[in-house]
Amino acid sequence: MDLNAAIQFGQLVDYAYAAAPKDLTNRAGKTQNAGLIGGGVDYEVITTIYANDLATDMNPLRSNDIVSIGLVLQASGTGDTVIAIRGTEGIQEWIQDAKFLAVPCPLLLGAGKTEDGFTAMYKSMTVGSGGGSPSVVKALSNLPWKTPVTSLTVCGHSLGGALATLLALDVAANCPSPFNNPTVYTYASPKAGDPQFADTYNQIVPNTFRIANRLDLVPKLPLPPLYEHVLGLFELNPVKLAIPPEILVKFDIVCEHSIKSYLHLLSLLAGGTVLPLQPVCVP
């Protein structure tokens, strides 16, 4: 795995977190630099992505809330395109009370089953916050690209990792070239579907890097045997094996799961510039 690429796309996911979920302002035209080598790459936002928030048993009405969930970006002067999807404030409630019900995968016939909450949220993803806005997949070919698209990378953190997994299968199975051969980077993603879904995904979307902190709870859920991870695991260790061992990230559920902790651990492996932890996560 290219560590700088993993950091670069993780930084774009972190940028997707920069706007509050209830801020529905389309960030089209905003720019963000990402990457640690050669001064990084400048990306321009083509559009914000919106979705119904993740409902839970504790907060079932949340599914009626429209939130900003991600960004479509394009590297300046090139056809390299990125879809970056953030997580949700509801993920901890989901961990506590979700029943992990499975529904038939709506993306491809015979692709097994996917987790119902993730599936419902994915089906609600659009490139506009108003009623009747097109889905991300249907809108891709007609977005106002600055340069003709030559590649697509889909990336996401936490719940956004599960949504990125669903989106990657959808574009690979249902979109024309050049969108149908995506590269995927997920960070702290829970499992999106059952073993049949994972097998289907692995065949259709082989260029996947699933990055997981071994002490992060979220990538371990939902539990097997009903759910199974897709391939591509790249495991991060927040403890440096030495005498005595060195703690790299504070032992805390939130800290072990944070996208900034993932970026910190990746940058330590890459060498050079070390990206900072959140102050509360410094051990």
C-alpha positions, 0 to 999 in steps of 0.5 A: 500500500502507498502510505502517502496515498493513504494519508492523502485520501485520509486527509480528504476524508478529514476535510469532509468532517470540517463542515458541521453535519447540519451545515448544508452549504454546498462547498463547491469551488473550495480547495484543499491540499492533501498529501505529505510529498512534494507539497501535496496535491490541491483538490477542488470540491465539485459538490457536497454529498448529502444523505439522511442521517443514520437512525438508531433505536435510541434516536429513530427520528434522526433518519429524517435529518438531511446532513452533509456526508461527503465531498466529490473532489478533483485534483487541480489540472488532472482527471484524478477524482475523489469521493470522500465520505465522513462518519456520523455522530450516530455511530456510537449509538449504532454500536450500542443498540443496532440490531444489525439486520440484513437486507438484500443488497440493492446494488447488484443482483445476487450480491448477498445482503448488506446491513440495513442502516448502512443500506438505507443511508447509502440509498439516500445519498444525493448531490443535492439537499433538496427533494428530487436530487439525483443519487451520487451514481446517477449524477457522476457523468454529468457533474461539472468536472474541471477536466475529463475524469481519468480515475476515481478513488472512493474513501471513507472513515467509520460509517463513511467506510461502509458507505464508501464500500457500498458506493465502490461496488455500485460504481464498479457494477453500474457506471460507465468508464472511467468510473467503473474501476475505482480504487478504495481506501477505508479507515475504521470501517465496520463490516458492510455486508454478509460473506456473499456480499464480501465475495462479490465485492472482492471480485468486482472491486479488487483495488481496496485498502481497508485500514484498521487500528487493531485496538479500534472497536468499530472495525470489529462490528457487526460480529460474524458469522452474519457479516464479513469484511471485504479484503484488503486489510492493512492493520495499524498498531497503536503500540510500538513494540519495544522494551518497554512498549511505547503507547502511540495513541491514548487507550480510549474508544474515541481516540482509537477510532479518530481519523486524526489518530489513523493519520498520525499512525500512518504518518509514523509509518511513512516517515518524515512529517508526523501528523498530530494527534488530537490533544486529548488523544496524546498518551 
